[in-house]
Each structure stands twice: as C-alpha cells, then as structure tokens.
Amino acid sequence: WGDTPEEMALTDQNIDQVMDLRNQFVRLCYGANFDGNVERVYAKTGPIKRLIDQFEEQLTGDWMLGSKITAPDFHLYEMLDQNRICRPDCLDDCPKLQQFIARFEALPAIAEYKASDRYQERPLNNPTAGFR
C-alpha cells in the first residue's frame, strides 16, 4: 500500500481510478446493445479510451507508484488485459501500457500461472453479459 502517507494516498487514488475503468467496461459488457456501443466507447473521445489514455499519461515508471508494485497494478493489469481481449487495438497507441503489461506478465508467478493448465483467457464475464 506504500510506505509513506503520500504513497498510501496515491495507492488509494490509483485503485479508485482503475475502478473507474472497470465500471466503464462493466457498463459496456452488461449494458444494452454491446455491439452498438463498442465502437463509441473505444473511440478517441469515448469513455474507455479516455481512461486508458489517462493511465498511459500517468505511468511514469515501471509501476503505478514508480518502481514499487502495489495492489492497483494487479487490478490495472486485469482491466487492460480484459480491454485488449475485447478490443485488441485499444492499446496500439499506448507504448507505456504495453510495456507495463509485458513487465507484469514477466513476473515469475504470473508467467507460471499463465503457462499452466489452470489459466483460462475467457470467459471474462458471466453468461448474461454482451461480451464474455
């Protein structure tokens, strides 16, 4: 969670910002007319793309707190991964986030899990979602 009050506050803020991305993704996946909304939310001014671009701009080090991995990094990875499964080109103009994903997937425990037979890319959501 961070070692200083400032780092702890940033960690809380980062968790909330990732939740904003999650909420937009859930709204897309479970809302009416997934197929009709997907283009709009990933357009340059769409709500999901704007949030992704904010993370691209804010990421100044290896992790959200710079050199220290914290809980929000795990949630950010999950949300970026789900968004790129939904819309593979959504990170094409986000080199820092692409590097973030590569770093995260290179963590030994994550790499081992993703290489195991326990790992499943999908489903991401339950059967009632427009995108699973």
CORWO-V325237 format. One record per pair of residues at least 4 apart in sequence whose C-alpha atoms are under 7 Angstrom apart, sorted by the first residue. I is the first residue (numbers start at 1). J is the second residue. Records with the same first field share a line. If there is no record, write none. Layout:
I=J  J
//
This chain:
1=8  11  70  71
2=7  8  11
3=7  8
4=8
5=9
6=10
7=11
8=12
9=13
10=14
11=15  72
12=16
13=17
14=18  72
15=19  72
16=20
17=21
18=22  75  76
19=23
20=24
21=25  48  51
22=26  79
23=27
24=28  48
25=29
26=30
27=31
28=34  37
29=34  129  130  131
30=129  130
33=37
34=38  130
37=41
38=42
39=43
40=46
41=46  47  48  49
42=46  48  49  90
43=49
44=49  50
45=49  50
46=50
47=51
48=52
49=53
50=54
51=55
52=56
53=57
54=58
55=59
56=94  96  97
59=63  64  96
60=66
61=66  67
62=66  67  100
63=67  68  69  73
64=73
65=69
69=73
71=75
72=76
73=77
74=78
75=79
76=80
77=81  101
78=82
79=83
80=84
81=85
82=86
83=87
84=88  89  90  91
91=98
94=98
95=99
96=100
97=101
98=102
99=103
100=104
101=105
102=106
103=107
105=110  111
106=110  111
107=111
108=112
109=113
110=114
111=115
112=116
113=119
114=119
122=132
123=132
124=132
125=129  132
126=132
127=132
//
